[in-house]
Amino acid sequence: MSGSLKNRFGKIIALGAAGAASMMLATGCSPSPKSDELVELERMLQDPAAQELREIPNAARYHQEARQLRRVAEEAREERRDELSREYAILGTLRYRTAVAVASQFEAAERLKAANAKIEEVNPELRATNESRNALARDIQQLDSDIRAAVREQEARRRADASRRESTFEAAQAASTDTTSENLQQVNARIEAAEAARAAALEYKADAYERSRAVFNRAESQLSNARSLLQSQPGAAGTILQQVNFAVQLFEEAESTARPIHEEMVEKMRPENRISVLRQKARDNFGGPYTEEEYQGIRIVMARMFVPQEANFRPNTDAMLDVLARLTNEYEEFSIQIEGYTQRRGNVTENLATSQLRAHRVRDFLVERGVDASRISTEGFGQERVRFSDDAENNDRVEIILRHSGN
């Protein structure tokens, strides 16, 4: 949770407690019955399994927020603000379910670590276990994606609720002043126009590009100042309108500056363009004879990388590995398949294990250089598929397949 969200969350709890106390003292009314949502949240938090969430990294934070939201919901119920109590209870339920999902992800990651250890120990089952591990990695990636989507949805709902409450408060303030209805309508209409211009600028990421960011930030400041003035001096309609109109002009300027930049970036990010550029960069860095086009990607042959019959890198291979790490980080939408091989020398079973360890060494190198491990799959083929017949040690190699995800 960001600093601003933590501050707002703390304010919600404080306001809920203060409101409940003042209302109960003023009215003496008994609280309303608990809503179904609040009952469900309390049932979840009383579940013995909920206590385990406190011990799990990251899950403990969402569990704590769920408990705090239950308390705020109870306080809102005591002051007979039933709809607000129900909304807090719903948010608490979502926080609890997020904690459970994070805990599941943590447990899945632990299982993945155990599976990796078993792969290193049990050679006969190496390839079958590797396939299971890769499937588990994909499941974890999907779970992480689902959690992120759920969190974004929750935050969007929370911001929408906060915006509605803020708008209601501002409208109530404006109604208590001497500002005429006509002036208020003009101010609100121009603020809506500014919001529309802001949304149009954000559509082209005007806040992200250096050439448009400064103008966009000035527009944000103007609109924020106008909102503050509307709250503190709602009678100053003329000044407010000037500030809002200037904000609209700045947002439109930021949009017109960002639009061609964004359209060029979108064109560059089209899958077919990304694939084409990656293929050319691979050829430039690794050489045409050591690159082959694959469906939606490229195969890079990294020959003579390892000490014979070992999984240790030869001296002076770091430069090539650094180039590979740089490419995989730059093209993060590409999956990475690492295939390990050996020359035809020694025991077949040992060569199979060595080839798998070689794939693991390259994977670990990439992860240390910041590549997301969930993108990577590995497999060892031992002494099969000999590529170089003229120089056996060239077959002490890995082959890297970078393939566009299609998203």
C-alpha positions as CSV (number, residue, x, y, z in Angstrom):
1,M,0.0,0.0,0.0
2,S,1.5,3.4,-1.0
3,G,2.0,6.2,1.5
4,S,-1.0,8.2,0.3
5,L,-3.2,5.1,0.5
6,K,-2.0,4.4,4.1
7,N,-2.8,8.0,5.1
8,R,-6.2,7.8,3.6
9,F,-6.9,4.4,5.2
10,G,-5.8,5.8,8.6
11,K,-8.1,8.8,8.2
12,I,-11.0,6.4,7.4
13,I,-10.5,4.5,10.6
14,A,-10.1,7.7,12.7
15,L,-13.1,9.4,11.2
16,G,-15.2,6.2,11.7
17,A,-14.2,6.0,15.4
18,A,-14.9,9.7,16.0
19,G,-18.2,9.7,14.1
20,A,-19.4,6.6,16.0
21,A,-18.7,8.1,19.4
22,S,-20.3,11.5,18.6
23,M,-23.4,9.9,17.1
24,M,-24.0,7.5,19.9
25,L,-23.6,10.3,22.5
26,A,-25.9,12.6,20.6
27,T,-28.7,10.1,19.8
28,G,-28.5,7.3,22.3
29,C,-29.9,5.0,19.6
30,S,-29.1,1.3,19.6
31,P,-27.0,0.1,16.7
32,S,-28.6,-1.6,13.7
33,P,-28.3,-5.4,13.2
34,K,-25.1,-6.5,11.5
35,S,-25.2,-6.8,7.7
36,D,-24.7,-10.1,6.0
37,E,-21.4,-8.7,4.7
38,L,-20.2,-7.8,8.2
39,V,-21.2,-11.2,9.6
40,E,-19.3,-12.9,6.8
41,L,-16.2,-10.8,7.4
42,E,-16.3,-11.7,11.1
43,R,-16.7,-15.4,10.3
44,M,-13.6,-15.3,8.1
45,L,-11.5,-13.5,10.7
46,Q,-12.6,-16.0,13.4
47,D,-11.6,-19.0,11.3
48,P,-8.6,-20.6,13.0
49,A,-6.9,-20.7,9.6
50,A,-6.9,-16.9,9.6
51,Q,-4.3,-16.8,12.4
52,E,-1.8,-18.5,10.1
53,L,-2.0,-15.6,7.7
54,R,-0.1,-13.4,10.3
55,E,3.0,-15.5,9.9
56,I,3.1,-15.4,6.1
57,P,5.1,-12.6,4.4
58,N,2.8,-9.9,2.7
59,A,-0.3,-11.9,3.6
60,A,-0.1,-10.5,7.2
61,R,-0.5,-6.9,5.9
62,Y,-3.8,-7.7,4.0
63,H,-5.0,-9.7,7.1
64,Q,-4.3,-6.7,9.3
65,E,-6.2,-4.4,6.9
66,A,-9.2,-6.8,6.9
67,R,-9.3,-6.6,10.7
68,Q,-9.1,-2.8,10.7
69,L,-11.9,-2.6,8.1
70,R,-14.0,-4.9,10.3
71,R,-13.6,-2.5,13.2
72,V,-14.4,0.5,11.1
73,A,-17.5,-1.3,9.7
74,E,-18.6,-2.1,13.3
75,E,-18.2,1.5,14.3
76,A,-20.2,2.7,11.3
77,R,-22.9,0.2,12.2
78,E,-23.0,1.5,15.8
79,E,-23.7,5.0,14.4
80,R,-26.4,3.5,12.2
81,R,-24.6,4.3,8.9
82,D,-25.6,0.9,7.6
83,E,-24.6,1.4,3.9
84,L,-21.2,2.7,4.8
85,S,-20.8,-0.2,7.3
86,R,-21.7,-2.7,4.5
87,E,-19.1,-1.1,2.1
88,Y,-16.4,-1.3,4.7
89,A,-17.3,-5.0,5.4
90,I,-17.1,-5.7,1.6
91,L,-13.6,-4.0,1.5
92,G,-12.5,-6.1,4.5
93,T,-13.7,-9.3,2.8
94,L,-11.7,-8.4,-0.3
95,R,-8.6,-7.7,1.8
96,Y,-9.0,-11.0,3.6
97,R,-9.4,-12.9,0.3
98,T,-6.3,-11.1,-1.0
99,A,-4.4,-12.3,2.1
100,V,-5.5,-15.9,1.4
101,A,-4.5,-15.6,-2.3
102,V,-1.0,-14.2,-1.3
103,A,-0.6,-17.0,1.2
104,S,-1.5,-19.5,-1.5
105,Q,1.1,-17.9,-3.8
106,F,3.7,-18.1,-1.0
107,E,2.9,-21.8,-0.4
108,A,3.1,-22.5,-4.1
109,A,6.5,-20.8,-4.2
110,E,7.7,-23.0,-1.3
111,R,6.5,-26.1,-3.2
112,L,8.3,-24.9,-6.2
113,K,11.6,-24.6,-4.3
114,A,11.1,-28.1,-2.9
115,A,10.4,-29.4,-6.4
116,N,13.7,-27.8,-7.7
117,A,15.7,-29.4,-4.9
118,K,14.2,-32.8,-5.8
119,I,15.1,-32.3,-9.5
120,E,18.7,-31.8,-8.5
121,E,18.7,-35.1,-6.4
122,V,16.7,-37.5,-8.6
123,N,18.3,-37.9,-12.0
124,P,16.0,-40.7,-13.4
125,E,13.0,-38.5,-12.9
126,L,14.7,-35.3,-13.9
127,R,12.8,-34.4,-17.1
128,A,9.4,-35.4,-15.7
129,T,9.9,-33.3,-12.6
130,N,11.1,-30.4,-14.6
131,E,7.9,-30.4,-16.6
132,S,5.9,-30.3,-13.4
133,R,8.0,-27.5,-12.1
134,N,7.5,-25.4,-15.2
135,A,3.8,-26.0,-15.1
136,L,3.8,-24.9,-11.5
137,A,5.8,-21.7,-12.4
138,R,3.1,-20.9,-15.0
139,D,0.4,-21.5,-12.4
140,I,2.2,-19.1,-10.0
141,Q,2.5,-16.5,-12.8
142,Q,-1.2,-16.8,-13.5
143,L,-2.0,-16.6,-9.8
144,D,0.1,-13.5,-9.4
145,S,-1.6,-11.9,-12.4
146,D,-5.0,-12.7,-10.9
147,I,-4.0,-11.2,-7.6
148,R,-2.8,-8.0,-9.3
149,A,-6.0,-7.7,-11.2
150,A,-8.1,-8.2,-8.1
151,V,-6.0,-5.6,-6.2
152,R,-6.4,-3.1,-9.1
153,E,-10.2,-3.7,-9.1
154,Q,-10.4,-3.2,-5.4
155,E,-8.4,0.0,-5.6
156,A,-10.5,1.3,-8.5
157,R,-13.7,0.7,-6.5
158,R,-12.2,2.4,-3.4
159,R,-11.2,5.5,-5.4
160,A,-14.6,5.6,-7.1
161,D,-16.3,5.5,-3.6
162,A,-13.9,8.2,-2.3
163,S,-14.5,10.4,-5.3
164,R,-18.3,10.1,-4.9
165,R,-18.0,11.1,-1.2
166,E,-15.7,14.0,-2.0
167,S,-18.1,15.2,-4.7
168,T,-21.0,15.1,-2.3
169,F,-19.0,17.0,0.3
170,E,-18.0,19.7,-2.2
171,A,-21.5,20.1,-3.4
172,A,-22.8,20.5,0.2
173,Q,-20.1,23.2,0.8
174,A,-21.0,25.0,-2.3
175,A,-24.7,25.0,-1.5
176,S,-24.0,26.8,1.8
177,T,-22.3,29.8,0.2
178,D,-23.6,32.9,-1.6
179,T,-22.4,31.6,-4.9
180,T,-25.2,31.6,-7.5
181,S,-26.5,28.5,-9.1
182,E,-25.5,29.7,-12.5
183,N,-21.9,30.2,-11.4
184,L,-21.7,26.8,-9.8
185,Q,-23.0,25.2,-13.0
186,Q,-20.3,27.0,-15.0
187,V,-17.6,25.9,-12.6
188,N,-18.7,22.3,-12.5
189,A,-19.0,22.2,-16.3
190,R,-15.5,23.5,-16.8
191,I,-14.1,21.1,-14.2
192,E,-15.8,18.2,-16.1
193,A,-14.1,19.6,-19.3
194,A,-10.8,19.7,-17.5
195,E,-11.2,16.1,-16.3
196,A,-12.1,15.0,-19.9
197,A,-9.0,16.8,-21.3
198,R,-6.9,15.2,-18.6
199,A,-8.2,11.7,-19.5
200,A,-7.5,12.4,-23.1
201,A,-3.9,13.4,-22.3
202,L,-3.4,10.3,-20.1
203,E,-4.7,8.1,-23.0
204,Y,-1.4,9.1,-24.8
205,K,0.6,8.8,-21.5
206,A,1.4,12.6,-21.4
207,D,2.5,12.2,-17.8
208,A,5.2,9.7,-18.8
209,Y,7.0,11.3,-21.7
210,E,9.7,13.8,-21.0
211,R,8.5,16.3,-23.6
212,S,5.0,16.4,-22.3
213,R,5.4,15.7,-18.6
214,A,6.2,19.2,-17.4
215,V,3.1,20.7,-19.2
216,F,0.9,17.9,-17.8
217,N,2.1,18.5,-14.3
218,R,1.4,22.2,-14.6
219,A,-2.1,21.4,-15.7
220,E,-2.5,19.0,-12.7
221,S,-1.4,21.8,-10.4
222,Q,-3.8,24.3,-11.9
223,L,-6.8,21.9,-11.6
224,S,-5.8,21.0,-8.0
225,N,-5.6,24.7,-7.1
226,A,-9.0,25.3,-8.6
227,R,-10.5,22.5,-6.6
228,S,-8.9,23.8,-3.4
229,L,-10.2,27.3,-4.1
230,L,-13.7,26.0,-4.7
231,Q,-13.7,24.4,-1.3
232,S,-12.2,27.3,0.6
233,Q,-13.7,30.2,-1.3
234,P,-16.7,29.0,-3.4
235,G,-17.7,32.5,-4.0
236,A,-14.7,33.2,-6.1
237,A,-16.2,31.7,-9.2
238,G,-14.4,34.0,-11.7
239,T,-10.9,33.1,-10.4
240,I,-11.8,29.4,-10.3
241,L,-13.0,29.5,-13.9
242,Q,-9.7,31.1,-15.0
243,Q,-7.7,28.4,-13.3
244,V,-9.8,25.6,-14.7
245,N,-9.7,27.1,-18.3
246,F,-5.9,27.3,-18.1
247,A,-5.8,23.7,-16.9
248,V,-7.9,22.6,-19.9
249,Q,-5.5,24.4,-22.3
250,L,-2.4,22.8,-20.6
251,F,-4.0,19.3,-20.7
252,E,-4.7,19.8,-24.5
253,E,-1.2,21.0,-25.1
254,A,0.2,18.0,-23.2
255,E,-2.0,15.7,-25.3
256,S,-0.9,17.2,-28.6
257,T,2.7,16.8,-27.6
258,A,2.4,13.3,-26.3
259,R,0.2,11.9,-29.1
260,P,2.9,11.5,-31.9
261,I,5.4,10.1,-29.4
262,H,2.9,7.6,-28.0
263,E,1.8,6.5,-31.5
264,E,5.4,5.9,-32.5
265,M,6.0,3.9,-29.3
266,V,2.9,1.8,-29.9
267,E,4.0,1.1,-33.4
268,K,7.4,0.0,-32.1
269,M,5.8,-2.2,-29.5
270,R,3.7,-4.1,-32.1
271,P,4.6,-7.8,-31.7
272,E,5.8,-8.2,-35.3
273,N,8.1,-5.2,-35.0
274,R,9.5,-6.3,-31.6
275,I,10.2,-9.8,-33.0
276,S,11.9,-8.4,-36.1
277,V,14.2,-6.0,-34.1
278,L,15.1,-8.8,-31.6
279,R,16.1,-11.1,-34.3
280,Q,18.4,-8.5,-35.8
281,K,19.9,-7.7,-32.5
282,A,20.5,-11.4,-31.8
283,R,22.3,-11.7,-35.2
284,D,24.4,-8.6,-34.5
285,N,25.5,-9.9,-31.1
286,F,25.8,-13.6,-31.5
287,G,26.4,-13.9,-35.3
288,G,24.2,-15.2,-38.1
289,P,25.5,-18.9,-37.9
290,Y,24.5,-19.0,-34.2
291,T,21.0,-17.7,-34.6
292,E,17.9,-19.3,-36.1
293,E,14.4,-17.9,-36.6
294,E,11.7,-19.6,-34.5
295,Y,8.0,-19.1,-34.6
296,Q,7.3,-15.8,-32.9
297,G,11.0,-15.5,-31.9
298,I,14.6,-16.5,-32.3
299,R,16.9,-19.4,-31.2
300,I,20.4,-18.4,-30.0
301,V,23.1,-21.1,-30.0
302,M,25.8,-20.4,-27.3
303,A,28.5,-22.9,-28.2
304,R,31.6,-23.9,-26.3
305,M,30.3,-22.3,-23.1
306,F,31.2,-25.0,-20.5
307,V,34.1,-27.0,-19.3
308,P,33.8,-30.5,-20.8
309,Q,31.7,-32.9,-18.7
310,E,30.9,-30.1,-16.2
311,A,28.3,-27.5,-15.6
312,N,30.9,-24.7,-15.0
313,F,31.3,-21.9,-17.5
314,R,34.5,-21.6,-19.4
315,P,36.6,-18.5,-18.7
316,N,35.7,-15.3,-20.7
317,T,32.1,-16.3,-21.2
318,D,30.6,-13.5,-19.0
319,A,30.5,-11.0,-21.9
320,M,28.2,-13.3,-24.0
321,L,26.0,-14.0,-20.9
322,D,25.7,-10.3,-20.2
323,V,24.5,-9.6,-23.7
324,L,21.9,-12.4,-23.3
325,A,20.8,-10.9,-20.0
326,R,20.5,-7.4,-21.5
327,L,18.4,-8.7,-24.4
328,T,16.1,-10.8,-22.2
329,N,15.5,-7.8,-19.8
330,E,14.9,-5.4,-22.7
331,Y,12.3,-7.8,-24.3
332,E,10.5,-8.8,-21.2
333,E,7.3,-9.9,-23.1
334,F,9.3,-12.8,-24.5
335,S,9.4,-16.2,-22.8
336,I,12.8,-17.8,-22.3
337,Q,13.4,-21.5,-23.0
338,I,16.9,-22.8,-22.1
339,E,18.1,-26.1,-23.6
340,G,21.3,-27.7,-22.3
341,Y,23.5,-30.1,-24.3
342,T,26.8,-32.0,-24.0
343,Q,29.2,-33.6,-26.4
344,R,29.2,-37.4,-26.9
345,R,31.7,-38.2,-24.3
346,G,31.2,-40.1,-21.0
347,N,28.2,-41.7,-19.5
348,V,24.8,-41.1,-21.2
349,T,22.9,-40.6,-17.9
350,E,25.6,-38.3,-16.5
351,N,25.5,-36.3,-19.6
352,L,21.7,-35.9,-19.4
353,A,22.1,-34.6,-15.8
354,T,25.0,-32.3,-16.8
355,S,23.0,-30.8,-19.6
356,Q,20.1,-30.0,-17.2
357,L,22.5,-28.4,-14.8
358,R,24.0,-26.3,-17.6
359,A,20.5,-25.0,-18.4
360,H,20.1,-24.2,-14.7
361,R,23.3,-22.3,-14.5
362,V,22.3,-20.0,-17.4
363,R,18.8,-19.6,-15.8
364,D,20.4,-18.6,-12.4
365,F,22.8,-16.2,-14.2
366,L,19.8,-14.5,-15.8
367,V,17.8,-14.3,-12.6
368,E,20.8,-12.7,-10.9
369,R,20.8,-10.1,-13.6
370,G,17.2,-9.2,-12.9
371,V,15.3,-11.5,-15.3
372,D,11.9,-12.7,-13.9
373,A,12.3,-16.4,-13.1
374,S,8.7,-17.1,-14.0
375,R,9.5,-16.4,-17.7
376,I,12.2,-19.1,-17.8
377,S,11.8,-22.8,-18.5
378,T,14.7,-25.3,-18.8
379,E,15.4,-28.7,-20.2
380,G,18.4,-30.9,-20.7
381,F,18.9,-33.1,-23.8
382,G,22.3,-34.6,-22.9
383,Q,24.4,-35.8,-25.8
384,E,21.5,-36.0,-28.2
385,R,21.0,-33.6,-31.1
386,V,24.7,-33.0,-31.8
387,R,25.0,-29.7,-33.7
388,F,28.7,-29.4,-34.4
389,S,30.5,-32.4,-35.9
390,D,33.8,-30.7,-36.7
391,D,34.5,-29.5,-33.2
392,A,33.1,-31.7,-30.4
393,E,33.6,-29.1,-27.6
394,N,31.3,-26.7,-29.4
395,N,28.5,-29.1,-28.3
396,D,29.1,-28.1,-24.7
397,R,26.5,-25.5,-25.2
398,V,23.1,-24.1,-24.4
399,E,20.4,-23.0,-26.9
400,I,18.1,-20.1,-25.9
401,I,14.7,-19.8,-27.5
402,L,13.1,-16.3,-27.0
403,R,9.4,-16.4,-28.0
404,H,6.9,-13.6,-28.0
405,S,4.0,-14.3,-25.6
406,G,1.5,-13.0,-28.1
407,N,0.0,-10.5,-25.7
